[in-house]
């Protein structure tokens, strides 16, 4: 799988594309230009990634257990291959995640599952539940890969302490984004667990689209 990197130092962001996007999507949508200041100043780096959405979540011929297995394999790829690659380029930078639309799921899920590795997650118009791709199917694998499920069941004091003191979460979404209610529900769930986060709902007719995500990125990076 291919990776496109921008920047030379600073906080290292794993950047996930939209559902059908690839590693070049953030570049084609102008995010490096929008973030040229912090990139050139060495405050952040972007590592733009591919996903397996097309052969996984959106593949109607793949059965739910196969979709979950593929997600688990993708997570291992991120941890075992992408993170060492980032560390080879920038051994000292803190790690963070970001993503647009379904990329918000990948970013949020990775950060929440591994808060000992990541310090921030910035979701732009993000989705957070994979249940929409699985029908009525549910097993332990679904539970472990679906943030609304495992956050709702979370009682571990040590993990809650990591979330509360070591992980910064941003949920940026437009007032006309079809995922607005999902963001509000997830925000309420985080609030119920005492997990600090910032739900940033944009007005002015903000929608589920790149021009708005560009402006959100300019604010939150």
Protein Blocks (a to p, Z undefined) as FASTA:
>chain_A
ZZddedjedjdddddddfklcfklmmmnommmmmmmmmmnopaccdddddfklmmmmmmk
bcfklmmmmmmmmmmmmmmmmmmmmmmmmmmbccddddehjlmmmmmmmmmmmmmlpcbd
cdehiafbfklmnojaccfklmmmmmklmmmmpcbfklmmmmmmmcccdddddfkbcklm
mmmmmmmmmmmnopacdddddeehiacdfklmmmmmmmmZZ
